[in-house]
């Protein structure tokens, strides 16, 4: 047994937990609820929290404007489950920030509603978006409850030792604390889509999981600044997001190589394609749904370019399971419960 294997066995046992795992779910996911805590009653932001950058790890939450009874304008985040008459008004996000107590809490949906992790937030930037604002937060700390405290610390020690000589792959260069907080962030299952873009004879298709709806008219997507696709997407200003079937997992991971390409040949794709309904951009024929979006703004946030897009057309074709990514620690916790998710037949991917 090698020295590395001996150290691993001593710290974490026979089998390491992967950084993330692909699972089959339906959108929107109903496994985890995300709450913003800090002042008064917590605010649900399950469908209003997105990754804006990985270095530094930055989370975006939209604060939506509303009207007070006296006609004054105020801002607050609303989740879709809170809209409508008769719903109590949650505390203003601004009051949470002023008290310096903002944190995201990741809680099991249904059952015992166990809290599985927390991320403590520090606001760093605000951008106006239509009738509200998107507030960006960096990480002030985290807690992961998927393993007992001592066992979790031993796993972190193993990750640190393993990463000392790890080279290549931008994600592995995340700041250590940010990377561990990202494991908490992906306790909430993150959907994977295949992004198609075409402009002036060049085109590409690649997998993407740094995406998400917000409590605004915008659907957000973050892409590394170094990706050749950024320039293509800025020039085209329109893209097609295709729901990736869980059965396409290996294909999606192979398409990850396209992030480093300036153009691809559609005839070489391992699947049939067809034009999207509105834009006519090639998309997989087996797509679970199509979401055609127009780019309205872009902002650089740390290591990533954040695309603010507006949905032009959305159509669903079937209800097969979609590929989602979840943290390996959460998946390990689920395997010890009576209701595990559909597991991936493949190993861990890039984190």
Buried (B, 14 or more C-beta within 10 A) or exposed (E): EEEEEEBBEEBBEEEBBBBBBBBBBBBEBEBBBBBBBBBEEBBBBBBBBBBBBBBBBBBBBBBBBBEEEEEEEEBBBBBEEBEEEEEEEBBBBBEBBEEEEBBBBBBBEEEEEEEBBBBBBEBEBEBEBBEBBBBBBBBBEBBBBBBEEEEBEBBBEBBEEBBEEEEEEBBBBBBEBBBBBBBBBBBBBBBBBBBBBBBEEBBBBBBBBBBBBBBBBBBBBBBBBEBBBBEBBBEBBBBBBBBBBBEBBEBBBEBEEBBEBEBBEEEEBEEEBEEBBBBEBBBBEBBBBBBBBBBBEBBEBBBBBBBBBBBBBBEEEEEBBBBBBBBBBBBBBBEEEEEEBEEBEEEBBEB
